[in-house]
C-alpha cells in the first residue's frame, strides 16, 4: 500500500481542499501546497483533528470507515465483507467507499490471496489469485480508530472518565510540561505515573486554575470560563456559535486546554462535545461556593423574598403526643414481648399521627414506639404490670398528665427538644441523598447541639438557605458528630476536598433531614423549596430554605442555656378565650390551639384530628372509657360547659345521662394505712413533703391512707427528721418494677 505522502503528492489544490476541511484546517494560513501537506500529515496522527473527520463525514461513510479501522482489518478488508458487516446496501457502501478514497481515508490495494480447496488433500502447488481490498493509511489509522470507538461504543465516551484517566491520554512530555506550568515542585526522579498523580491532585485543589496560568492565550481562557458558566459541558457546535471560532483556532485551543488538564473533547451519544472533567468541575464549583461564603464573612445567606413553596409547621410532635394520650384513654394497648404495639392496632393508630416514618433495618415504622418512649420518659404514661395472672402489661396514663396539660406550647416543645437533644432513641429522618460514612462511633448529642447552636444565631421570621447553614457548621463544627476520643484508634479527621464530599453526603444530609423531620415536627422551623410544585411532589425532596419560627427561637434560647438544667420553672398556658364548639351531632370542634382544653376532653372524647384546629367526637364507647378513667357524667358535663362557647345542646346532655345511667364500677387501689399516736403527729404527717405527691387522705383524726407506691426508706428518714418514729406492722408489699420496661429500647439502623 502507498504512503499518505505518495498519495497526496498527486493531489491538486482543488482535490486537497476537502481534506483540509475534514482535518480541521479551515482558517489555516496558506503557506504553499508542500507546507499544507506536511501539516495535514501531522494532523492525521492527532485524535483531536480526527474528531473533525468524524464530525464532517456522513453516517454511511462513518459506518464503512469503522469496519476498516480495527487491528484485525489492518491488512485490508474486501468490499463484500464490509457490506455484510454494515446495515447498508451494496450501492450505499460503494458510494461511501468512493468518497472515503477521495478523502484519502481509505485506499484500494491488490493482494495475492491463496485459494484454499476443501475437496481433498491435494499435493498440487497452492493457487493464488489477485484480490482487491480496502485499508486505512498507516499515518491516520490509530487516531481514526480511537475516535471511532468514542463514536460507536459507549465505553469510549470520554465525558464519563475522571480527571486522572483523561490525563493518562497525554504524552509523557505533555504531562511534565503541565506540572511545570502550574509551578508544582517535584523531585528529579518522578515517574510518569507519579507526575500524573501529583498533577491530578493539584488540579483538584484549585478553585481558579487560570490564576496560575497568567501567560495562557486569551482564547483558551475565554473558552474555559465560558464552559464553567455553562455547567462545564457543551456541544462543539455551541462553542463555534458562541465564540465564532474557525476549526484551526478550535483545534489549537483544545490542545492547549487539554495539555493543561482543564478541557477535553469527545463524542458522546453521537455528538461532539467539549467538557471540563466532571470531578474537576464539581470540585471547582464546591470550592467557589466555599470562597463565596468566606467573602461574605461566613454569614448565613438571607432570602430577599419568600421561597416558591413553603411548608409551615403545625407543632406535629406536640399534637401526636396528645393523640396517643387520647388513644390510651380510649383503648387498652398491650405491647408485645418485643415492646411493640400489635400490628393491627398500630396500623389504626398510625393513620391518626402525622410524624414522618422512622424506618428500621427491616423497613418497619418505629414512630409510634419512639413517641411512646418519649412519653414514658416525660412521665406522661407508664407500662404497668398486670394485677391478675391472665393479664398483660399495658400502657396507663400517669397523674403527671394533668400537669403536662397545663403547660404552654412553648414549655411542652422545650421539654421535647431537651429530650431529643440528649437521647438518640428519638431518631431523625435523614436527607434523600444520605450515604453512611463510619457512623458507628457517632455522638448524637454533640451533633444535635451543634445544629441548635447555629440555629440560635438565626433571626426568627427570616428565611435562610440550607447550604449556607451547612457551610457554617462545616466551618465551625464540622466533626461535632465525631469528637476525637483519647482512647480511640481512629485517626483525627482533617478538612479537605474528599472529606467535604463525604461530609456533604453524610452529616450534611443528616442536618438537612433533621430540619425537615424532627425540628419541623417540633415547630422549631418552617421549611421552603425552590420548585413551586415541591409540596405536591410524590418524590422526597430536601429543603432548600428554612426559617426559625418565633416559637422555635424562644425554645432554642432556653435549650441552649439550660440543656443540663432540669430545674427550670415551666411556663403554664395562659388563659384563652373559650374556643370549644359543641355540635348537636356530638362533634366537638376546638377552633384554636388550647392544650389545656384539649387534654381535658381526651379522657371521654374520641380524637379524630388534633392540631391547630382539633376535631373530636362524643361516642358511647368514649364516654364509658371516660368513666373508667375516674370521671363521672357530672364532671364530663362540667368540663364541656366550662370550655364551650355556648350552652351544651340539650340532646347532648340527655344522651350522656342515658349512656351512663347503667354504668357501675368499683375502683381498686393499693394503699398504706397510717395510725398515728396523736393528732399532733397527724398534722406533721399531712405536711410531710415525701407524702404530698401521693394523695394522702385523712380517714379519721389519727388514721391516714397514702398510695402504696411510697418509698418507705425515704419516708422513714423524713419522719425521723420530724421527730416521728415509724413502726411497721405485718408484711408490706411493694409493686415490683415492670420487667417489660427493658423491652422498649431503640438503636441506630
Secondary structure, 3 states (H helix, E strand, C coil): CCCHHHHHCCCCHHHHHHHHHHCCCCCCCCCCHHHHHHHHHHHCCCHHHHHHHHHHCCHHHHHHHHHHHCHHHCCCECHHHHHHHCCCCHHHHHHHHHHHHHCCCEEEEEEEEEECCCCCCCCCCCEEEEEEEEEECCCCHHHHHHHHHHHHCHHHCHHHCCHHHHHCCCCHHHHHHHHHHCCCCCCCCCCHHHHHHHHHHHHHCCCCHHHHCCCCCHHHHHHHHHHHHCCCEEEHHHHHHHHCCCHHHHHHHHHHHHHCCCCEEEEECCEEEEECCHHHHHHHHHHHHHHHHHHCCCCCCECCCCCCEEECCCCHHHHHHHHHHHHHHHCCCCCCCCCCCCHHHHHHHHCCCCCCCCECCCCCECHHHHHHHHHHHCCCEEEECCCCCCCCCEEEECCHHHHHHHECHHHHHHHHHHHHHHCCCCCCCCCCCCCCCCCCCCCHHHHHHHHHHHHHCCCCCCEEEHHHHHHHHHHHHCCHHHCCCCCCCCCCCCCCHHHHHHHHHCHHHHHHHHHHCHHHHCCCEEEEECCCCHHHCCCCCCCCEEEECHHHHHHHHHHHHHCCCCCCCCCECCCCCCCEEECCCCEEEECCCCHHHHHHHHCCCEEEECCCCEEEECCHHHHHHHHHCCCCHHHHHHHHHHHECCCCCHHHHHHHHHHHCCCCCCCCCCEEEEECCCHHHHHHHHCCHHHHCCCCEEEECCEEEEECCCCHHHHHHHHHHCCCCCCCCCCCCCCCCCHHHHHCCCCCC
